[in-house]
Amino acid sequence: MRTLNLGTGHIMLQELSIQNLALIEKLTLEFKTGFTTLTGETGAGKSILLDALGLCLGERADSGLVRYGTDRADVTADFAIQKVPHALEWLKQQELDDEDNCLLRRTVTSEGRSKAYINGLPVAIGQLKELSALLIDIHGQHEHQTLLHANQQLALLDAYAQHPDLVEKCRKNYQAWSKLTQHYQKLTAEQSDKTSKIELLEFQLKEFNKVSPQAEEFELLSEEQNALSHAQEIQQASLNAYELIDGEDGVSERLARAIDELESAVEFQPQLKNTLTQLNSLLIEAQEAAADCQHQGNSIELDPERLQQVEERLAELFGLAKKYHLSPEELVGKHQQLRQELDLLTDSSNSLEHLETEIKNAFQTFEQSAKTLSASRQKSAKILAKTVTASMHELGMPNGQFEIAITPLEKPLATGSDRVELLVTANKGQPLQPLAKVASGGELSRISLAIQVASAEVASLPTLIFDEVDVGIGGGIAEVVGQKMQTLGSHRQVLSITHLAQVAAHGNQHYHISKTTENDLTFTQVNELNTADRIEELARMLGGLKITEQTRSHAQEMLETAQSISTSPN
């Protein structure tokens, strides 16, 4: 399996800027390399940061997120993607690339309208989701609930195995086989009433053959019918126009007289030459127009017999169209459709035999891709099971065991022919059982965390966020969780919202989230803590409201120990 090594000193999510979002008026967070922890009292607004980042990642926008009294919330996430080739390639394909950085921006108005931008250019929300899927992965505190579903367990294994090409190939082969099968079933069903359908189609085709509608025939006949039915009016109008233009005292004669008058005066007034030229042109055009009118009037023949033929043919076309609830223009297409349907039915026996062969070949192709996918799953399942079992031991379940059962499905699916089920036992002497039957909520949380950490270790995504995944964990186990996230931070950027001091102490960077009230207005603030502030915050997390010197001393020792074993880059 492929793992991503970003190297030391690399920052992915560099900056998160928030304006007028919920209780945040204006905030800019700069994230460092390694493992960053975010802590704060319940209700301080830790979830707001995830909501803000979620907007930049294409999550659903809600007008309720806009700070009260303002018109618009604005969030921008700045990612460095020099070492994320898939993201760079995606941006290039979308013509959104901007060297090595990537700015994701989202605005939401108080009316609920939102806009999305990538590197300053407007994009669809779907594009934000596509890109963010290449950059960041969020593990939520309720992850263990989704892991109880069979489809999520299969998705987990496929994500861990990192074989998207095999999954996609299997899906496409399944779709090809399924499409052929559906077509075969349709043809087979049609066989039962094939005779009656053929009889109906033959009758309908006979009617169409009798009329035999031709392409563009209706339009041409309509034009001809219009001309024939008004032939006398057209003829009379053309000849009348000819007389008015070229007849006695017509336009031509008057223009000629006007030209004669001006020619006698042009030698005394040279400016009249232009006028004379214009009149000569008008005379020529008038004579040409008169000739056209005369030709039209003399060429038109009154042909009542042809008019009757055209009207009878139009009536025939209209009658057929009305019977089949069509427009006359649709008759040619319907005629062709009837021929094709009849050909298909009369040749269905040959089609079925040919389809059977195609279906057999398509299934063999799918079956082979499903076997290849299954083999990859089997291999990855053993590695994941071993890794999760080891993590369970570290997380306070020394006798815990984790396995992934892969059994054949009765009926194959687009995901292949495997049924994947996560099996666990937390105690010695107890048999492996499905994850959904784990009785203890605390055990389920720790098992889920072990799975998430194992998955994250081979993730191809450069930034990982853990949202209070350590709920229900405490003591020495929390120490292990902190160490694991710290180790992850040496390979990629890790952010964790946590309520455990043991986890927070392992962070290379520590943000504290708090809520304050000024002038009857409530604000959420986020501050990066220095060493002294971290000790105070860890003491609060350890001792609650009343912090003693002993608690502070414990917090200081915890921080120093955690930082001394840090494997993250500095």
C-alpha positions in Angstrom: 0.0 0.0 0.0 1.1 3.5 -0.7 1.7 6.0 2.1 2.3 9.7 1.8 5.4 11.2 3.3 5.3 14.9 3.1 8.7 15.3 4.8 9.5 17.5 7.7 8.6 21.1 8.0 5.7 21.0 5.5 2.5 22.8 6.2 -0.6 21.9 4.3 -3.5 24.0 5.8 -1.5 27.2 6.3 -4.2 29.7 7.3 -7.9 29.9 8.0 -9.5 33.3 7.9 -13.0 33.8 9.3 -15.3 36.9 9.3 -18.8 37.2 10.8 -19.4 33.5 11.3 -21.6 32.6 14.3 -19.8 34.1 17.3 -16.6 34.9 15.4 -16.3 38.5 14.3 -12.9 38.4 12.7 -10.2 35.7 13.1 -7.1 34.5 11.3 -5.5 31.2 12.4 -2.0 30.3 11.1 -1.3 26.6 11.4 2.2 25.1 11.7 3.6 21.8 10.8 3.1 18.6 12.7 0.4 18.1 15.4 -1.9 21.0 16.3 -4.4 20.7 19.2 -7.5 22.9 19.8 -9.0 23.0 23.3 -11.6 25.0 25.2 -14.4 24.7 27.6 -17.7 23.2 26.5 -19.8 25.7 24.6 -16.8 27.9 23.7 -17.2 27.3 20.0 -14.8 24.6 19.0 -17.3 23.3 16.5 -17.5 26.7 14.8 -14.0 26.2 13.5 -15.0 22.9 11.9 -18.1 24.6 10.5 -15.9 27.3 9.0 -13.6 24.8 7.4 -16.5 22.8 6.3 -17.8 25.7 4.3 -14.5 26.0 2.4 -14.7 22.2 1.8 -18.1 22.5 0.1 -20.4 21.6 3.0 -24.0 22.9 3.1 -24.3 26.6 3.8 -26.9 27.8 6.4 -27.9 31.5 6.9 -27.9 30.7 10.6 -24.1 30.6 10.5 -23.9 34.3 9.6 -23.1 36.4 12.7 -26.2 38.3 14.0 -26.5 41.8 12.7 -24.1 41.3 9.7 -24.9 40.7 6.0 -22.4 38.1 5.1 -20.0 35.5 6.5 -16.7 35.0 4.7 -14.3 32.1 5.2 -11.0 31.5 3.4 -8.7 28.4 3.7 -5.1 28.7 2.4 -3.5 25.4 1.4 0.1 24.7 0.3 -0.1 21.9 -2.2 3.4 21.7 -3.6 3.6 18.0 -2.6 0.0 17.0 -3.6 0.3 16.1 -7.3 -3.3 14.9 -7.5 -4.6 18.3 -6.3 -2.2 20.2 -8.6 -3.4 18.1 -11.6 -7.0 18.7 -10.7 -6.5 22.4 -10.5 -4.7 22.4 -13.9 -7.5 20.4 -15.5 -10.1 22.8 -14.2 -7.9 25.8 -15.2 -7.8 27.0 -11.6 -4.1 26.5 -10.9 -2.1 29.2 -9.2 1.4 27.9 -8.8 1.8 26.0 -5.5 -0.9 27.5 -3.3 -4.6 27.0 -3.2 -7.1 29.4 -1.8 -10.6 28.0 -1.0 -13.2 30.7 -0.2 -16.9 30.6 0.6 -19.3 33.4 1.4 -22.8 33.1 2.9 -25.4 35.9 3.1 -27.9 36.3 5.8 -30.5 35.3 3.2 -28.8 31.9 2.8 -27.2 32.5 -0.6 -23.6 31.3 -0.9 -20.8 31.6 -3.4 -17.6 29.6 -3.8 -14.2 30.5 -5.1 -11.0 28.6 -5.9 -7.9 30.9 -6.3 -10.2 33.9 -6.7 -12.3 32.4 -9.5 -16.0 31.5 -8.9 -16.8 27.8 -8.9 -19.6 25.4 -8.3 -20.0 23.9 -4.8 -19.3 20.4 -6.3 -15.9 21.6 -7.4 -15.0 22.6 -3.9 -16.0 19.1 -2.7 -14.0 17.4 -5.4 -10.8 19.4 -4.6 -11.2 19.2 -0.8 -11.5 15.4 -1.1 -7.8 15.5 -2.3 -6.6 17.7 0.5 -8.2 16.9 3.9 -9.9 14.1 5.9 -12.0 14.7 8.9 -12.6 12.0 11.5 -15.6 12.8 13.6 -16.4 11.8 17.2 -19.4 9.8 15.9 -17.3 7.8 13.5 -17.9 4.6 15.4 -21.6 4.9 14.7 -21.1 5.0 10.9 -18.6 2.1 11.2 -21.5 -0.1 12.3 -23.0 -0.1 8.8 -21.8 -2.8 6.4 -21.3 -0.4 3.5 -19.1 1.8 5.6 -17.0 -1.2 6.7 -16.4 -2.1 3.0 -15.6 1.6 2.2 -13.1 1.7 5.1 -11.2 -1.4 3.8 -11.2 -0.1 0.3 -9.9 3.3 1.5 -7.2 1.6 3.5 -6.2 -0.7 0.6 -5.8 2.4 -1.7 -7.0 0.6 -4.8 -9.4 3.1 -6.4 -8.6 1.9 -9.9 -9.6 -1.7 -9.0 -12.9 -0.5 -7.4 -13.7 1.7 -10.5 -12.9 -1.1 -12.9 -15.1 -3.5 -11.1 -17.9 -1.0 -11.0 -17.7 -0.3 -14.7 -17.6 -4.0 -15.6 -20.6 -4.6 -13.3 -22.6 -1.8 -15.0 -21.8 -3.2 -18.5 -22.9 -6.7 -17.4 -26.0 -5.3 -15.6 -27.1 -3.2 -18.6 -26.9 -6.2 -21.0 -28.8 -8.3 -18.5 -31.6 -5.7 -18.2 -31.9 -5.5 -21.9 -32.0 -9.3 -22.2 -34.8 -9.4 -19.5 -36.7 -6.8 -21.4 -36.5 -8.7 -24.6 -37.5 -11.9 -22.9 -40.5 -10.3 -21.3 -41.5 -9.0 -24.7 -41.5 -12.5 -26.1 -44.6 -13.4 -24.2 -46.8 -11.0 -26.1 -44.6 -10.8 -29.1 -47.3 -12.0 -31.6 -49.8 -9.4 -30.6 -47.2 -6.6 -30.6 -46.0 -7.7 -34.1 -49.6 -7.7 -35.4 -50.2 -4.2 -34.0 -46.9 -2.9 -35.4 -47.6 -4.5 -38.8 -51.1 -2.8 -38.9 -49.7 0.5 -37.9 -46.8 0.3 -40.3 -49.3 -0.7 -43.1 -51.2 2.5 -42.5 -48.0 4.6 -42.5 -46.8 2.8 -45.6 -50.0 3.6 -47.3 -49.7 7.3 -46.6 -45.9 7.2 -46.9 -45.0 10.6 -45.4 -41.9 12.1 -46.8 -39.3 14.3 -45.2 -40.2 18.1 -45.4 -43.3 17.1 -47.5 -45.8 18.7 -45.1 -43.9 22.1 -45.1 -43.6 22.2 -48.9 -47.2 21.2 -49.5 -48.4 23.8 -47.0 -46.4 26.5 -48.9 -47.8 25.3 -52.3 -51.3 25.1 -51.0 -51.1 28.7 -49.7 -49.8 29.9 -53.1 -52.4 27.9 -55.2 -55.3 29.0 -53.1 -54.3 32.7 -53.5 -53.1 32.4 -57.1 -55.7 34.8 -58.5 -55.0 37.5 -55.9 -51.2 37.1 -56.4 -51.7 37.4 -60.2 -53.9 40.4 -60.0 -51.7 42.2 -57.5 -48.6 41.6 -59.6 -50.2 43.0 -62.8 -51.7 45.9 -61.0 -48.3 46.8 -59.6 -46.9 46.5 -63.1 -49.4 49.0 -64.5 -48.7 51.5 -61.6 -45.0 51.3 -62.2 -44.7 51.0 -66.0 -48.2 51.8 -67.3 -49.5 55.0 -68.7 -48.6 57.9 -66.4 -47.0 55.3 -64.1 -43.9 55.7 -61.9 -41.5 55.1 -64.7 -43.1 57.6 -67.0 -43.1 60.3 -64.3 -39.5 59.6 -63.4 -38.5 59.9 -67.1 -40.3 63.3 -67.3 -38.5 64.5 -64.2 -35.2 63.4 -65.7 -35.9 65.4 -68.9 -36.8 68.5 -66.8 -33.5 68.4 -64.8 -31.3 67.6 -67.9 -32.5 70.9 -69.4 -31.4 72.8 -66.2 -28.3 70.9 -65.1 -26.0 73.0 -67.3 -27.1 76.1 -65.3 -27.0 74.4 -61.9 -24.2 71.7 -61.7 -25.4 70.7 -58.2 -28.3 69.0 -59.9 -26.0 66.3 -61.3 -26.3 64.2 -58.1 -30.0 64.4 -58.2 -30.1 63.4 -61.8 -27.9 60.4 -61.1 -30.2 59.3 -58.3 -33.3 59.6 -60.5 -31.7 57.6 -63.3 -31.0 54.8 -60.8 -34.6 54.9 -59.5 -35.9 54.7 -63.1 -33.7 51.6 -63.8 -34.9 49.9 -60.5 -38.5 50.8 -61.2 -38.3 49.3 -64.6 -36.7 46.1 -63.2 -39.4 45.9 -60.6 -42.1 46.4 -63.2 -40.6 43.6 -65.3 -40.6 41.2 -62.2 -44.2 42.1 -61.5 -45.2 41.5 -65.1 -43.3 38.1 -65.2 -44.9 37.0 -61.9 -48.4 38.0 -63.1 -48.0 36.3 -66.5 -46.4 33.1 -65.1 -49.0 32.3 -62.5 -51.5 29.8 -63.7 -54.7 29.1 -62.0 -54.6 25.3 -61.3 -57.7 24.2 -59.3 -56.9 20.6 -60.1 -53.5 20.8 -58.5 -54.9 22.7 -55.6 -57.4 19.9 -55.0 -54.5 17.3 -55.1 -52.4 19.2 -52.6 -55.4 19.7 -50.2 -56.3 16.0 -50.4 -52.7 15.0 -49.6 -52.6 17.5 -46.7 -55.8 16.1 -45.4 -54.4 12.6 -45.7 -51.3 13.7 -43.6 -53.5 15.5 -41.1 -55.7 12.5 -40.7 -52.9 10.1 -40.0 -51.3 12.6 -37.6 -54.5 13.1 -35.7 -55.1 9.3 -35.3 -51.7 8.8 -33.7 -51.8 12.1 -31.7 -48.8 13.5 -33.6 -48.1 16.7 -35.5 -47.8 16.3 -39.3 -44.1 17.1 -39.0 -43.6 14.0 -36.6 -45.0 11.5 -39.1 -41.7 10.7 -40.8 -40.0 10.0 -37.5 -42.8 7.8 -36.2 -42.8 5.9 -39.5 -39.1 5.1 -39.0 -39.7 4.2 -35.4 -42.4 1.6 -36.3 -40.0 0.0 -38.8 -37.2 -0.3 -36.2 -39.5 -1.7 -33.5 -40.9 -4.3 -35.9 -37.4 -5.2 -37.1 -36.3 -5.6 -33.4 -39.2 -7.8 -32.5 -39.0 -10.0 -35.6 -35.3 -10.5 -35.1 -35.5 -10.8 -31.3 -34.7 -14.5 -31.3 -31.4 -13.8 -33.0 -30.9 -10.8 -30.6 -31.5 -13.0 -27.6 -28.9 -15.6 -28.7 -26.4 -12.9 -29.4 -27.1 -11.2 -26.1 -26.6 -14.4 -24.1 -23.1 -14.6 -25.5 -22.4 -10.9 -24.7 -23.8 -11.3 -21.2 -21.6 -14.4 -20.5 -18.5 -12.6 -21.7 -19.4 -9.4 -19.8 -19.9 -11.4 -16.6 -16.6 -13.2 -17.0 -14.9 -9.8 -17.3 -16.7 -8.5 -14.2 -15.9 -11.7 -12.3 -12.2 -11.4 -13.1 -12.1 -7.8 -11.9 -14.1 -8.7 -8.8 -11.5 -11.5 -8.0 -8.6 -9.1 -8.4 -10.3 -6.6 -6.2 -11.1 -9.3 -3.6 -7.5 -10.5 -3.5 -6.4 -6.9 -2.8 -8.9 -6.6 -0.1 -7.8 -9.9 1.5 -4.2 -8.8 1.6 -5.1 -5.3 3.0 -7.5 -6.8 5.5 -4.7 -8.9 7.1 -2.5 -5.8 7.5 -5.3 -3.6 8.8 -6.4 -6.3 11.3 -2.9 -6.7 12.6 -2.4 -2.9 12.9 -5.8 -2.3 14.7 -5.2 -5.2 17.1 -1.9 -3.7 18.1 -3.5 -0.3 18.6 -6.3 -2.0 20.7 -3.6 -3.4 23.0 -2.0 0.0 23.3 -5.4 1.6 24.0 -6.0 -0.5 27.1 -7.4 -3.7 25.6 -4.4 -6.1 26.0 -6.5 -9.1 25.1 -8.3 -7.4 22.3 -8.4 -8.9 18.8 -9.6 -7.4 15.5 -10.3 -9.3 12.3 -11.9 -8.5 9.0 -14.1 -11.2 7.6 -14.5 -11.3 3.8 -17.2 -13.6 2.5 -18.7 -14.0 -0.9 -22.1 -12.3 -1.6 -25.0 -14.4 -2.8 -25.5 -11.9 -5.5 -22.7 -9.7 -6.8 -22.9 -5.9 -6.6 -21.1 -3.0 -8.3 -18.7 -3.0 -5.3 -17.7 -6.6 -6.2 -18.6 -10.0 -4.8 -17.4 -9.4 -1.2 -19.2 -9.0 2.0 -17.0 -7.2 4.5 -17.6 -7.4 8.3 -15.5 -6.1 11.1 -15.1 -8.6 13.9 -13.8 -7.8 17.4 -13.3 -9.2 20.9 -12.1 -7.0 23.7 -11.6 -9.7 26.3 -9.8 -13.0 26.6 -12.0 -16.1 26.2 -14.7 -14.2 24.3 -15.3 -15.1 20.6 -15.0 -12.6 17.8 -18.3 -10.9 17.1 -19.5 -8.2 14.7 -18.5 -4.6 15.7 -22.2 -3.7 16.0 -22.6 -6.2 19.0 -19.9 -4.6 21.1 -21.7 -3.8 24.3 -19.5 -1.2 25.9 -19.6 2.3 24.4 -16.2 3.0 25.8 -14.7 -0.1 24.1 -16.5 0.8 20.9 -15.0 4.3 21.0 -11.4 3.0 21.5 -11.8 0.3 18.8 -13.1 3.1 16.4 -10.2 5.3 17.3 -7.7 2.4 16.7 -9.3 1.9 13.2 -9.2 5.6 12.4 -5.6 6.0 13.4 -4.6 2.9 11.4 -6.5 4.2 8.4 -4.9 7.7 8.8 -1.4 6.2 8.9 -1.7 5.1 5.2 -4.0 7.9 4.1 -3.0 9.7 0.9 -4.5 12.9 2.2 -1.9 15.4 3.6 -4.1 17.0 6.3 -6.1 15.0 9.0 -8.5 16.4 11.5 -9.8 14.5 14.5 -12.9 16.0 16.1 -13.1 14.8 19.7 -12.6 11.2 18.7 -11.1 10.6 22.2 -14.5 10.9 23.9 -14.8 8.2 26.6 -11.1 7.7 26.9 -8.9 8.8 29.8 -5.8 8.2 31.9 -2.9 6.3 30.4 -5.0 5.5 27.3 -5.3 9.2 26.6 -1.5 9.4 26.8 -1.3 6.7 24.1 -3.8 8.5 21.9 -1.7 11.7 22.2 1.5 9.8 21.2 -0.2 8.3 18.2 -1.4 11.6 16.9 2.0 13.1 17.6 3.6 10.3 15.5 1.1 10.9 12.7 2.1 14.6 12.8 5.7 13.6 11.8 4.4 12.5 8.4 1.5 14.8 7.7 -0.4 17.7 9.2 -2.7 16.6 12.1 -5.3 18.8 13.9 -7.2 17.5 16.9 -10.1 19.1 18.8 -9.8 17.4 22.2 -11.0 17.7 25.8 -8.1 15.5 27.1 -5.0 17.2 28.6 -3.0 14.1 27.8 -3.7 14.5 24.1 -3.3 18.3 24.1 0.1 18.1 25.7 1.5 16.2 22.7 0.7 19.0 20.2 3.4 21.0 18.5 1.0 23.8 18.4 -1.9 24.6 20.8 -4.9 26.8 20.2 -7.3 27.8 23.0 -10.9 28.6 22.1 -12.9 30.8 24.5 -16.1 32.8 24.6 -16.3 36.4 25.9 -19.0 39.0 26.3 -18.5 42.7 25.7 -21.2 45.3 25.6 -23.9 42.6 25.6 -22.3 41.0 22.6 -20.8 37.5 22.6 -17.5 36.7 20.8 -15.5 33.5 20.2 -11.8 34.0 20.4 -9.0 31.7 19.5 -5.5 32.3 20.8 -2.3 30.4 20.2 -0.8 29.4 23.6 2.8 29.8 24.7 4.4 27.4 27.1 3.1 29.1 30.2 -0.4 29.5 28.8 -0.3 25.8 27.8 0.5 24.7 31.3 -2.4 26.8 32.6 -4.8 25.3 30.1 -3.6 21.8 30.7 -4.1 22.4 34.5 -7.6 23.6 33.8 -8.4 20.5 31.7 -7.0 18.3 34.5 -8.4 20.1 37.6 -11.5 21.9 36.4 -12.4 25.3 37.8 -10.2 25.2 40.9 -6.5 25.0 39.8 -3.9 24.2 42.5 -0.2 24.5 42.4 -0.1 20.7 42.4 -2.3 20.6 39.3 0.0 23.1 37.6 3.0 21.1 38.5 1.3 18.0 37.1 0.4 19.9 33.9 4.0 21.2 33.5 5.4 17.7 33.9 2.9 16.3 31.4 3.8 18.9 28.8 7.6 18.5 29.3 7.3 14.7 29.0 5.1 14.8 25.9 7.4 17.4 24.2 10.5 15.5 25.1 9.4 12.4 23.1 8.0 14.4 20.2 8.8 12.8 16.9 7.3 15.7 14.9 9.4 18.1 13.0 10.2 21.4 14.6 
